[in-house]
């Protein structure tokens, strides 16, 4: 599996000139949805241009949703042509790759609309990711937390 994944990433890098755009390129073992096991989150790094930079000591109660655009084995400038002129771009590092994201919001539905209307025409493989307290988290867990919070606010 890992050899195939490495080969696939290398081919994607050659094809795109350095950017890996395939959401399946993440080197994380998959598990069936019926087995909710906790996986420790890797160390996260964010650029200075991050739309939501966690402050030291500050804990945000809600997940932050972002749209992942592409990943690269080397860091690229936020004005690189591969980012197609988008301004709200930040990155984090995971499994030795720089992963570039667009936008940041605690409103999952808003980010989903932006992904569908603005980002997918530019990046056909763009997908949602979620962070909490500066660490990447399971997307479905983040959506569940968002829905729970939304339902709680409707009943207040």
Secondary structure, 3 states (H helix, E strand, C coil): CHHHHHHHHHHHHHHHCCEECCHHHCCCCCCCCCCCCCCCCCCCCCCCCCCCCCCCCCCCCCCEEEEEEEEECCCCCCCCHHHCCCCCEEEEEECCEEEEEEEEECCHHHHHHHHHHHHCCCCCCCEEEEEECCEEECHHHHHHHHHHHHHHHHHC
